[in-house]
Amino acid sequence: MNFTKLQGAGNDFILVDARNQERDWPKLAAAMCDRHYGIGGDGLLLLLPSAKADFCMRVYNADGSEAEACGNGLRCFVRYLLENGLTADGADHILIETRAGISEVRLQQTANQLPAIQVSLGLPVFKASEIPVTIDVAPNIVDIKPILDYPVVIDGDTLPMSFVSLGNPHAVYFVAHPVADFPLSQTGPKVERHRMFPNRVNFEVARVIDRQRIEARVWERGVGETLACGTGAAAIAVIARLHGLIDRSADIKLPGGTLNVEWDGAGEVLLSGPAETVFTGEWPTEV
């Protein structure tokens, strides 16, 4: 089985053209993503046909669970399409079907290069039941308003978290000190599997540097700490803007690189950043 390894700001993926294949993808995702006995990756991307869009992308995390959306994976997916001639020449956008819905990917043509890729992550979702997050809401409160700085108790410490979905659920926590000092490996798994998140959650720790820059680390649901997370960067930017901490566009500096997020405060969230092919290979079909 042929595969391509790609990465976006260090968030790495294995992509398989699965248009003519039927396999146990959750089992394969766990085996292929293993960094000691497999190829190594944060997730497995499947290229599939779509009746609703140009292509369909499915995403399996390193533990075999299926994700609804993946911003870095989406850019890597489109990079694969471009490099393998699967898109129309001169196209300025591509529609990709995901479990979270149809995403528009915008292509900016550049001289003598493959187009730059900007993905739309759609509208942020703030309704508790749709994120989903289980919290007590007063009867007279409409729960479509953003849930900001909600107190979550972890090991006796109260962490004010803000919640949003960008196709998948996120809990964002802002700190005043460098994010490198935060004990993410200890706290991350406890937040991910906290009882208030019925589908588990992605957990972001962020520090605002100025109105255009934020540094962050991400504990990704089903993966662990990753070098970058596209929807995580978008969640951070959305919550920071709701707090009045940034303007329309901000660079989110993650351990693996920098992603740019644009949000006007009302419409769709736009994500830009690197996406590169690392290598290609073959995976033994009997495994």
C-alpha atoms as one frame of an Amber mdcrd trajectory, in Angstrom:
protein
   0.000   0.000   0.000   1.549   3.287  -1.091   1.650   6.204   1.328   2.943
   9.772   1.502   4.275  11.393   4.671   3.528  15.126   5.011   3.882  17.739
   7.738   2.525  21.174   8.543   4.525  23.066  11.177   5.707  19.718  12.542
   2.174  18.275  12.792   2.813  15.145  10.695   0.487  12.857   8.788   0.476
   9.716   6.695  -1.732  10.045   3.625  -3.188   7.087   1.722  -5.188   7.280
  -1.503  -8.052   5.058  -0.370 -10.384   5.589  -3.314 -10.087   1.906  -4.316
  -9.243   0.339  -0.968 -11.190  -1.131   1.956  -9.182  -1.794   5.108  -9.412
  -1.689   8.893  -8.383   1.955   8.983  -8.508   2.482  12.784  -6.182  -0.503
  13.311  -3.913   0.621  10.482  -3.800   4.196  11.796  -2.513   3.011  15.175
   0.087   0.734  13.548   1.293   3.200  10.904   1.461   6.193  13.271   3.585
   4.328  15.836   6.915   6.177  15.993   8.931   3.093  16.948   7.367   0.229
  14.983   5.568   2.123  12.216   6.091   5.148   9.985   5.378   7.683  12.697
   2.732  10.380  12.590   0.084  12.315  14.469  -2.622  10.938  12.220  -3.672
   9.050   9.099  -5.371  10.964   6.259  -7.525   9.102   3.732  -8.221  10.455
   0.250 -11.732   9.375  -0.762 -14.259  10.341  -3.454 -17.095  12.692  -2.552
 -20.578  13.196  -3.946 -20.782  16.622  -2.272 -17.363  18.160  -2.899 -14.226
  17.712  -5.001 -12.745  15.163  -2.587 -13.403  13.672   0.826 -10.835  13.572
   3.648 -11.131  11.299   6.663  -8.778  11.677   9.622  -7.731   8.997  12.099
  -5.721   9.972  15.167  -2.635   8.066  16.249  -4.733   6.006  18.686  -7.127
   4.902  15.918  -9.989   7.214  16.880 -11.566   9.254  14.089 -11.432  13.054
  14.205 -14.067  15.370  12.783 -11.662  17.993  11.446  -7.964  18.809  11.176
  -6.649  22.159   9.960  -3.025  21.142   9.388  -4.149  17.826   7.936  -6.415
  19.657   5.507  -3.536  21.785   4.202  -1.318  18.698   3.864  -4.167  16.902
   2.077  -4.455  19.726  -0.451  -0.661  19.858  -0.874  -0.823  16.191  -1.891
  -3.608  16.941  -4.395  -1.593  19.769  -5.925   1.678  17.848  -6.146  -0.017
  14.855  -7.742  -1.957  16.810 -10.366  -5.392  15.990  -8.943  -6.688  19.568
  -9.130  -7.599  21.649 -12.152  -4.848  23.911 -13.469  -5.245  27.467 -12.230
  -7.982  26.567  -9.731  -8.437  29.189  -7.025 -10.339  26.975  -4.588 -11.112
  23.338  -3.756 -14.004  21.929  -1.736 -13.138  19.131   0.693 -15.738  17.036
   2.522 -14.904  16.154   6.141 -16.908  14.717   9.018 -17.364  18.287  10.236
 -18.825  19.449   6.901 -17.472  20.860   3.656 -14.369  23.048   3.910 -13.337
  25.550   1.262  -9.618  25.678   0.585  -8.385  28.803  -1.170  -5.377  28.679
  -3.462  -3.261  31.746  -4.110  -1.333  31.286  -7.327   2.360  32.224  -7.140
   4.979  32.459  -9.889   6.940  29.235 -10.489   5.607  27.629  -7.281   2.707
  25.549  -6.092  -0.135  27.763  -4.805  -0.194  28.988  -1.217  -2.947  27.258
   0.790  -5.503  28.930   3.056  -8.254  26.778   4.556 -11.625  27.848   5.870
 -12.534  26.143   9.132 -16.074  27.505   8.972 -17.920  29.318  11.732 -16.846
  28.753  15.321 -19.472  26.974  17.426 -20.105  28.183  20.990 -23.257  26.289
  21.971 -22.374  23.945  24.836 -24.373  20.987  23.532 -22.739  21.276  20.097
 -19.111  21.607  21.240 -19.962  19.406  23.249 -19.300  20.324  26.873 -21.513
  19.471  29.848 -21.907  22.455  32.155 -24.633  23.942  34.304 -26.454  26.692
  32.408 -29.021  28.877  34.147 -32.571  28.407  32.740 -32.758  32.020  31.558
 -29.421  31.862  29.700 -29.349  31.078  25.980 -26.407  28.725  25.522 -25.245
  29.993  22.130 -23.123  32.663  23.817 -19.389  31.970  24.170 -18.405  30.166
  27.367 -15.399  32.124  28.575 -13.184  31.527  31.633 -15.299  28.678  32.977
 -13.680  27.257  36.139 -12.420  23.698  35.610 -10.842  21.950  38.602  -7.836
  19.735  37.836  -5.983  18.142  40.772  -7.336  20.793  43.124  -6.319  23.713
  40.894  -8.958  25.860  39.207  -8.145  26.627  35.563 -10.385  29.192  33.789
 -11.058  27.662  30.356 -12.948  28.887  27.318 -14.699  26.485  24.951 -15.262
  26.431  21.192 -15.711  23.909  18.399 -14.107  24.279  14.995 -15.346  20.933
  13.760 -13.798  19.379  16.884 -13.954  20.472  20.550 -11.380  22.765  22.177
 -10.685  24.067  25.667  -8.356  27.100  25.761  -6.454  28.231  28.861  -4.434
  31.482  28.903  -1.381  31.847  31.136   0.791  34.825  32.049   4.086  32.911
  32.049   5.860  31.166  29.128   3.923  28.130  27.928   7.104  26.038  28.129
   6.715  26.185  31.925   3.233  24.626  31.923   3.064  20.902  32.940   1.154
  19.888  29.813   2.142  16.219  29.902   0.543  15.896  33.344  -2.470  18.179
  32.926  -3.293  17.517  29.267  -4.581  13.941  29.609  -6.714  14.906  32.620
  -8.362  17.755  30.719  -8.831  15.621  27.582 -10.750  12.964  29.517 -12.505
  15.212  32.042 -16.118  14.095  32.602 -17.440  17.430  31.329 -16.263  16.579
  27.767 -18.356  13.631  26.504 -16.314  13.310  23.282 -13.020  14.237  24.982
 -11.385  17.563  24.100  -8.312  19.235  22.619  -6.564  21.357  25.239  -4.590
  24.508  24.396  -2.332  26.503  26.695  -1.553  29.965  25.324   0.177  33.215
  26.215  -0.506  36.476  24.388   2.747  38.234  23.441   1.134  41.219  21.727
  -1.925  41.937  19.568  -0.458  40.044  16.607   1.381  37.172  18.303   0.527
  34.321  20.657   2.667  31.418  21.814   0.985  28.100  22.520   1.208  24.373
  23.164  -1.475  21.798  22.361  -2.538  18.522  23.904  -4.443  16.890  21.063
  -7.268  14.459  21.694  -6.219  10.928  20.752  -2.622  11.958  20.049  -1.013
  13.728  23.012   1.157  16.819  22.744   1.789  17.766  19.122   4.218  20.203
  17.540   1.265  22.068  16.034  -2.518  21.894  15.671  -4.419  23.893  13.066
  -7.864  23.878  14.668  -6.134  24.416  18.021  -4.411  27.550  16.715  -7.745
  28.745  15.349  -9.482  28.096  18.680  -6.817  30.118  20.486  -7.223  33.054
  18.086 -11.023  32.997  18.336 -10.998  33.002  22.145  -8.257  35.658  22.260
 -10.310  37.928  19.999 -13.430  37.409  22.121 -11.344  38.512  25.110 -10.228
  41.607  23.147  -6.571  40.542  23.259  -5.812  40.475  19.503  -6.958  42.047
  16.270  -8.354  40.356  13.140  -5.178  38.416  12.276  -2.620  36.803  14.564
   0.365  34.481  14.299   0.178  31.486  16.626   3.697  30.314  17.479   3.744
  26.586  18.246   6.739  24.321  18.958   6.796  23.129  15.328   6.270  26.458
  13.589   3.925  29.402  13.150   0.355  29.355  11.849  -1.649  32.430  10.876
  -5.314  32.750  11.813  -7.761  35.358  10.538 -11.183  35.954  12.092 -13.353
  39.032  11.779 -15.290  38.217  14.945 -18.390  36.973  13.158 -17.648  34.954
  10.009 -15.537  31.968   9.039 -12.110  31.290  10.519  -9.214  31.184   8.038
  -5.989  29.265   8.627  -2.682  29.551   6.747   0.698  27.935   7.244   3.274
  25.538   5.817   2.475  22.104   4.357   5.227  19.948   2.880   5.821  16.428
   1.632   8.456  14.587   3.677   8.777  11.243   1.858   6.841   8.459   0.120
   6.953   4.726   0.661   5.114   1.409   0.807   3.420  -0.216   3.789   3.278
  -4.059   3.814  -0.233  -5.098   2.817  -0.372  -7.986   5.291  -0.072  -5.616
   8.271
